Amino acid sequence: PKCQTTDMAWPCYGTCGRVGMCSCTTWVQRVVCGGRPLRRSCWRYSFRWHLQKAMLNGGFMLQLEENETLGEGQKIETVMAASVGVKVFRVPAYKERMREVVDSLWERVSDWRAYRQHEMHPEWLTELESGWSGCITTEPLGTRAEHRKDIFNMTFDD
């Protein structure tokens, strides 16, 4: 059978809650889809579980877009984020402009958290190319160096 782990047509979006076999042409693995994700959990189940935790804590999902396109797995993640109600921020992977991308991302996320947390549609940070400079928030944000450090050193306990 064809590998279906990143096939949009595969019906599981992390909600099946079953124990079974996931198979690809190169591997077969027994997976568990219930409770806290484990090493043997289906990636879709695990991803959805983490999205639900993010939603409960006011979190968001960050996607890096390479070559102006999303991978097949990223498309599935986007659908799952929308169904759970998690905000998606998508940024271009400009290696030579990463500092500017991170600064803009920090400002965009801060604005969303301060004023528009009810808006859940995905946002793309493509305005970088046209000189977008971010927005002003009422919260103290610290220095840009602190922002970059915070974003690059994020940890996820659960």
MIDOSE-1310 file (N, C-alpha, C; in nm, 2 decimals, decimal comma, always signed):
residues 158
pkcq	+0,08/-0,12/+0,00/+0,00/+0,00/+0,00/+0,09/+0,13/+0,00; +0,03/+0,23/-0,06/+0,10/+0,36/-0,06/+0,11/+0,42/+0,08; +0,22/+0,49/+0,11/+0,23/+0,55/+0,24/+0,13/+0,66/+0,25; +0,05/+0,66/+0,35/-0,06/+0,76/+0,37/-0,04/+0,85/+0,49
ttdm	+0,08/+0,86/+0,54/+0,10/+0,94/+0,66/+0,08/+1,09/+0,63; +0,11/+1,13/+0,51/+0,09/+1,27/+0,47/-0,01/+1,29/+0,36; -0,10/+1,19/+0,35/-0,20/+1,19/+0,24/-0,33/+1,26/+0,30; -0,37/+1,38/+0,23/-0,48/+1,45/+0,28/-0,61/+1,36/+0,27
awpc	-0,61/+1,27/+0,18/-0,73/+1,18/+0,17/-0,75/+1,08/+0,28; -0,64/+1,06/+0,36/-0,65/+0,96/+0,47/-0,74/+1,02/+0,57; -0,84/+0,95/+0,62/-0,95/+1,01/+0,70/-0,91/+1,05/+0,84; -0,80/+1,00/+0,90/-0,76/+1,03/+1,04/-0,70/+1,17/+1,04
ygtc	-0,75/+1,25/+1,13/-0,69/+1,38/+1,16/-0,66/+1,39/+1,30; -0,61/+1,28/+1,36/-0,58/+1,27/+1,50/-0,69/+1,25/+1,59; -0,81/+1,21/+1,54/-0,92/+1,19/+1,63/-0,98/+1,05/+1,63; -0,91/+0,96/+1,57/-0,96/+0,82/+1,56/-0,96/+0,75/+1,69
grvg	-0,87/+0,78/+1,78/-0,87/+0,72/+1,92/-0,86/+0,57/+1,92; -0,79/+0,51/+1,82/-0,78/+0,37/+1,81/-0,64/+0,32/+1,83; -0,63/+0,19/+1,85/-0,50/+0,12/+1,85/-0,49/+0,04/+1,72; -0,39/+0,06/+1,64/-0,39/-0,02/+1,51/-0,25/-0,01/+1,45
mcsc	-0,25/-0,04/+1,32/-0,13/-0,04/+1,25/-0,13/+0,07/+1,14; -0,02/+0,15/+1,14/+0,00/+0,24/+1,04/+0,11/+0,18/+0,95; +0,09/+0,18/+0,82/+0,18/+0,12/+0,73/+0,22/+0,21/+0,61; +0,35/+0,19/+0,58/+0,40/+0,26/+0,46/+0,48/+0,15/+0,38
ttwv	+0,52/+0,18/+0,27/+0,60/+0,08/+0,19/+0,73/+0,04/+0,26; +0,78/+0,14/+0,35/+0,91/+0,11/+0,41/+0,90/+0,07/+0,56; +0,78/+0,09/+0,62/+0,77/+0,05/+0,76/+0,63/+0,02/+0,80; +0,62/-0,06/+0,90/+0,49/-0,09/+0,96/+0,51/-0,08/+1,11
qrvv	+0,42/+0,00/+1,18/+0,43/+0,02/+1,32/+0,30/+0,02/+1,39; +0,30/-0,05/+1,50/+0,18/-0,05/+1,58/+0,17/+0,09/+1,65; +0,06/+0,16/+1,64/+0,04/+0,29/+1,70/-0,07/+0,29/+1,80; -0,06/+0,39/+1,89/-0,16/+0,41/+2,00/-0,21/+0,55/+1,98
cggr	-0,35/+0,56/+1,97/-0,41/+0,69/+1,95/-0,51/+0,72/+2,07; -0,46/+0,75/+2,18/-0,54/+0,77/+2,30/-0,46/+0,82/+2,42; -0,51/+0,91/+2,50/-0,44/+0,96/+2,61/-0,32/+1,05/+2,57; -0,23/+1,07/+2,66/-0,11/+1,15/+2,63/-0,03/+1,08/+2,52
plrr	+0,02/+1,15/+2,42/+0,10/+1,09/+2,31/+0,23/+1,02/+2,37; +0,25/+0,91/+2,32/+0,37/+0,84/+2,35/+0,46/+0,82/+2,23; +0,58/+0,76/+2,25/+0,67/+0,74/+2,14/+0,61/+0,67/+2,02; +0,51/+0,58/+2,05/+0,45/+0,50/+1,95/+0,32/+0,56/+1,90
scwr	+0,29/+0,68/+1,94/+0,16/+0,74/+1,90/+0,17/+0,79/+1,75; +0,06/+0,78/+1,68/+0,05/+0,83/+1,55/+0,09/+0,98/+1,55; +0,16/+1,03/+1,45/+0,20/+1,17/+1,45/+0,08/+1,26/+1,44; -0,02/+1,22/+1,37/-0,14/+1,30/+1,36/-0,21/+1,32/+1,49
ysfr	-0,22/+1,21/+1,57/-0,28/+1,21/+1,70/-0,20/+1,30/+1,79; -0,06/+1,28/+1,79/+0,02/+1,36/+1,88/+0,02/+1,51/+1,84; +0,02/+1,54/+1,71/+0,01/+1,68/+1,67/-0,12/+1,74/+1,72; -0,23/+1,67/+1,70/-0,36/+1,73/+1,74/-0,37/+1,75/+1,89
whlq	-0,31/+1,65/+1,97/-0,31/+1,66/+2,11/-0,24/+1,79/+2,16; -0,12/+1,81/+2,09/-0,04/+1,93/+2,13/-0,12/+2,06/+2,08; -0,19/+2,06/+1,97/-0,27/+2,17/+1,93/-0,38/+2,20/+2,03; -0,44/+2,10/+2,08/-0,54/+2,12/+2,18/-0,49/+2,18/+2,31
kaml	-0,37/+2,14/+2,35/-0,31/+2,20/+2,47/-0,27/+2,35/+2,44; -0,22/+2,37/+2,32/-0,19/+2,51/+2,28/-0,32/+2,60/+2,28; -0,43/+2,55/+2,23/-0,55/+2,62/+2,23/-0,60/+2,65/+2,37; -0,59/+2,56/+2,46/-0,63/+2,58/+2,60/-0,55/+2,68/+2,67
nggf	-0,43/+2,70/+2,62/-0,33/+2,80/+2,69/-0,31/+2,92/+2,61; -0,40/+2,95/+2,51/-0,38/+3,07/+2,43/-0,26/+3,07/+2,34; -0,22/+2,95/+2,30/-0,10/+2,93/+2,21/-0,14/+2,95/+2,07; -0,04/+2,93/+1,98/-0,05/+2,94/+1,84/+0,04/+2,84/+1,77
mlql	+0,02/+2,82/+1,64/+0,11/+2,73/+1,56/+0,19/+2,82/+1,47; +0,32/+2,79/+1,46/+0,41/+2,86/+1,37/+0,45/+2,76/+1,26; +0,43/+2,80/+1,14/+0,48/+2,72/+1,02/+0,58/+2,80/+0,94; +0,69/+2,73/+0,91/+0,79/+2,78/+0,82/+0,76/+2,74/+0,68
eene	+0,75/+2,83/+0,59/+0,72/+2,80/+0,45/+0,84/+2,81/+0,36; +0,88/+2,70/+0,31/+1,00/+2,69/+0,23/+0,96/+2,69/+0,08; +1,04/+2,77/+0,00/+1,01/+2,78/-0,14/+0,87/+2,81/-0,18; +0,81/+2,90/-0,09/+0,68/+2,95/-0,11/+0,57/+2,85/-0,13
tlge	+0,59/+2,74/-0,05/+0,49/+2,63/-0,06/+0,49/+2,55/+0,08; +0,38/+2,49/+0,11/+0,38/+2,40/+0,23/+0,40/+2,26/+0,19; +0,46/+2,18/+0,27/+0,47/+2,04/+0,25/+0,34/+1,97/+0,27; +0,32/+1,85/+0,23/+0,20/+1,78/+0,25/+0,16/+1,76/+0,39
gqki	+0,25/+1,73/+0,48/+0,22/+1,72/+0,62/+0,18/+1,86/+0,68; +0,24/+1,97/+0,63/+0,20/+2,10/+0,68/+0,06/+2,13/+0,64; +0,02/+2,09/+0,53/-0,12/+2,11/+0,49/-0,22/+2,04/+0,58; -0,18/+1,92/+0,62/-0,27/+1,85/+0,72/-0,27/+1,92/+0,85
etvm	-0,15/+1,97/+0,90/-0,14/+2,04/+1,02/-0,23/+2,17/+1,02; -0,23/+2,24/+0,90/-0,32/+2,36/+0,89/-0,46/+2,32/+0,91; -0,51/+2,21/+0,85/-0,65/+2,17/+0,86/-0,68/+2,14/+1,01; -0,58/+2,07/+1,07/-0,60/+2,03/+1,21/-0,61/+2,16/+1,30
aasv	-0,52/+2,25/+1,28/-0,52/+2,37/+1,36/-0,65/+2,45/+1,34; -0,71/+2,46/+1,22/-0,83/+2,52/+1,20/-0,95/+2,45/+1,28; -0,94/+2,32/+1,27/-1,05/+2,24/+1,34/-1,04/+2,25/+1,49; -0,92/+2,27/+1,54/-0,91/+2,28/+1,69/-0,93/+2,43/+1,73
gvkv	-0,91/+2,52/+1,64/-0,92/+2,66/+1,67/-0,80/+2,73/+1,72; -0,68/+2,68/+1,66/-0,55/+2,74/+1,70/-0,51/+2,84/+1,59; -0,46/+2,95/+1,63/-0,41/+3,05/+1,54/-0,28/+3,00/+1,47; -0,27/+3,03/+1,34/-0,15/+2,99/+1,26/-0,08/+3,11/+1,21
frvp	+0,05/+3,12/+1,24/+0,14/+3,22/+1,19/+0,23/+3,15/+1,09; +0,24/+3,19/+0,97/+0,32/+3,13/+0,87/+0,43/+3,23/+0,82; +0,55/+3,19/+0,83/+0,66/+3,28/+0,79/+0,74/+3,22/+0,68; +0,79/+3,30/+0,59/+0,88/+3,25/+0,49/+1,02/+3,22/+0,55
ayke	+1,08/+3,11/+0,50/+1,21/+3,07/+0,55/+1,32/+3,14/+0,46; +1,34/+3,27/+0,49/+1,45/+3,34/+0,42/+1,57/+3,33/+0,51; +1,66/+3,25/+0,47/+1,78/+3,23/+0,56/+1,86/+3,36/+0,58; +1,87/+3,44/+0,47/+1,95/+3,56/+0,48/+1,87/+3,67/+0,55
rmre	+1,74/+3,66/+0,57/+1,67/+3,76/+0,64/+1,60/+3,71/+0,77; +1,65/+3,61/+0,83/+1,59/+3,55/+0,94/+1,57/+3,64/+1,06; +1,67/+3,73/+1,09/+1,65/+3,82/+1,20/+1,53/+3,91/+1,17; +1,51/+3,96/+1,05/+1,40/+4,05/+1,02/+1,27/+3,97/+1,03
vvds	+1,27/+3,84/+0,99/+1,15/+3,75/+1,00/+1,11/+3,74/+1,15; +1,21/+3,71/+1,23/+1,18/+3,68/+1,37/+1,13/+3,81/+1,44; +1,19/+3,93/+1,41/+1,14/+4,05/+1,46/+0,99/+4,08/+1,42; +0,96/+4,06/+1,30/+0,83/+4,08/+1,25/+0,73/+3,98/+1,31
lwer	+0,77/+3,85/+1,32/+0,69/+3,75/+1,38/+0,66/+3,79/+1,52; +0,76/+3,83/+1,60/+0,73/+3,87/+1,74/+0,63/+3,98/+1,75; +0,65/+4,08/+1,66/+0,55/+4,20/+1,67/+0,41/+4,15/+1,63; +0,40/+4,07/+1,53/+0,27/+4,02/+1,48/+0,20/+3,94/+1,59
vsdw	+0,28/+3,85/+1,66/+0,22/+3,77/+1,76/+0,18/+3,85/+1,88; +0,26/+3,95/+1,92/+0,23/+4,04/+2,03/+0,10/+4,12/+2,00; +0,09/+4,17/+1,88/-0,03/+4,24/+1,84/-0,15/+4,15/+1,85; -0,14/+4,03/+1,80/-0,25/+3,93/+1,80/-0,29/+3,90/+1,95
rayr	-0,20/+3,88/+2,03/-0,23/+3,85/+2,17/-0,29/+3,97/+2,24; -0,25/+4,09/+2,21/-0,29/+4,21/+2,28/-0,43/+4,25/+2,23; -0,46/+4,24/+2,10/-0,58/+4,30/+2,05/-0,67/+4,21/+1,98; -0,62/+4,10/+1,92/-0,71/+4,03/+1,82/-0,71/+3,88/+1,85
qhem	-0,70/+3,84/+1,97/-0,68/+3,69/+2,00/-0,80/+3,61/+1,95; -0,91/+3,68/+1,93/-1,03/+3,61/+1,87/-1,02/+3,58/+1,73; -0,93/+3,64/+1,65/-0,91/+3,62/+1,51/-0,82/+3,50/+1,49; -0,88/+3,40/+1,43/-0,81/+3,27/+1,42/-0,76/+3,23/+1,28
hpew	-0,79/+3,32/+1,18/-0,75/+3,29/+1,04/-0,60/+3,29/+1,03; -0,54/+3,21/+0,95/-0,39/+3,21/+0,93/-0,34/+3,34/+0,88; -0,22/+3,38/+0,93/-0,16/+3,50/+0,89/-0,02/+3,46/+0,83; +0,01/+3,52/+0,71/+0,14/+3,51/+0,65/+0,22/+3,63/+0,67
ltel	+0,35/+3,62/+0,69/+0,43/+3,74/+0,71/+0,50/+3,76/+0,58; +0,43/+3,78/+0,47/+0,49/+3,80/+0,34/+0,51/+3,95/+0,32; +0,46/+4,03/+0,41/+0,48/+4,18/+0,40/+0,62/+4,22/+0,42; +0,71/+4,13/+0,46/+0,85/+4,16/+0,47/+0,91/+4,22/+0,35
esgw	+0,87/+4,17/+0,23/+0,92/+4,21/+0,11/+0,88/+4,35/+0,07; +0,77/+4,40/+0,12/+0,72/+4,53/+0,09/+0,76/+4,63/+0,20; +0,84/+4,59/+0,29/+0,89/+4,68/+0,40/+0,80/+4,69/+0,52; +0,72/+4,59/+0,55/+0,63/+4,59/+0,66/+0,72/+4,61/+0,79
sgci	+0,68/+4,69/+0,88/+0,76/+4,72/+0,99/+0,69/+4,68/+1,13; +0,58/+4,61/+1,12/+0,52/+4,56/+1,24/+0,41/+4,65/+1,29; +0,38/+4,64/+1,42/+0,28/+4,72/+1,48/+0,32/+4,76/+1,62; +0,24/+4,85/+1,68/+0,27/+4,90/+1,81/+0,17/+4,83/+1,90
ttep	+0,21/+4,78/+2,02/+0,12/+4,73/+2,12/+0,13/+4,81/+2,24; +0,04/+4,78/+2,33/+0,04/+4,86/+2,46/+0,12/+4,78/+2,57; +0,16/+4,66/+2,54/+0,24/+4,59/+2,63/+0,39/+4,61/+2,62; +0,46/+4,62/+2,73/+0,61/+4,64/+2,71/+0,67/+4,51/+2,65
lgtr	+0,75/+4,53/+2,55/+0,80/+4,41/+2,48/+0,95/+4,38/+2,50; +1,02/+4,47/+2,57/+1,16/+4,45/+2,59/+1,24/+4,48/+2,46; +1,36/+4,43/+2,45/+1,44/+4,46/+2,34/+1,42/+4,36/+2,23; +1,45/+4,40/+2,11/+1,44/+4,30/+2,00/+1,53/+4,18/+2,02
aehr	+1,65/+4,20/+2,08/+1,74/+4,09/+2,11/+1,67/+3,99/+2,21; +1,59/+4,04/+2,30/+1,52/+3,95/+2,39/+1,41/+3,87/+2,32; +1,35/+3,94/+2,22/+1,24/+3,87/+2,15/+1,30/+3,76/+2,07; +1,41/+3,78/+2,00/+1,47/+3,67/+1,92/+1,51/+3,56/+2,02
kdif	+1,57/+3,59/+2,13/+1,62/+3,49/+2,23/+1,49/+3,41/+2,27; +1,38/+3,48/+2,31/+1,26/+3,41/+2,35/+1,21/+3,31/+2,25; +1,20/+3,36/+2,13/+1,15/+3,27/+2,02/+1,24/+3,15/+1,99; +1,37/+3,17/+1,98/+1,46/+3,06/+1,95/+1,48/+2,97/+2,07
nmtf	+1,45/+3,01/+2,19/+1,47/+2,92/+2,31/+1,34/+2,87/+2,37; +1,23/+2,88/+2,29/+1,10/+2,83/+2,34/+1,11/+2,68/+2,37; +1,05/+2,64/+2,48/+1,04/+2,50/+2,52/+0,90/+2,47/+2,54; +0,87/+2,34/+2,51/+0,73/+2,29/+2,53/+0,73/+2,18/+2,62
dd	+0,68/+2,20/+2,74/+0,68/+2,10/+2,85/+0,59/+1,98/+2,82; +0,48/+2,01/+2,76/+0,39/+1,90/+2,73/+0,36/+1,89/+2,58
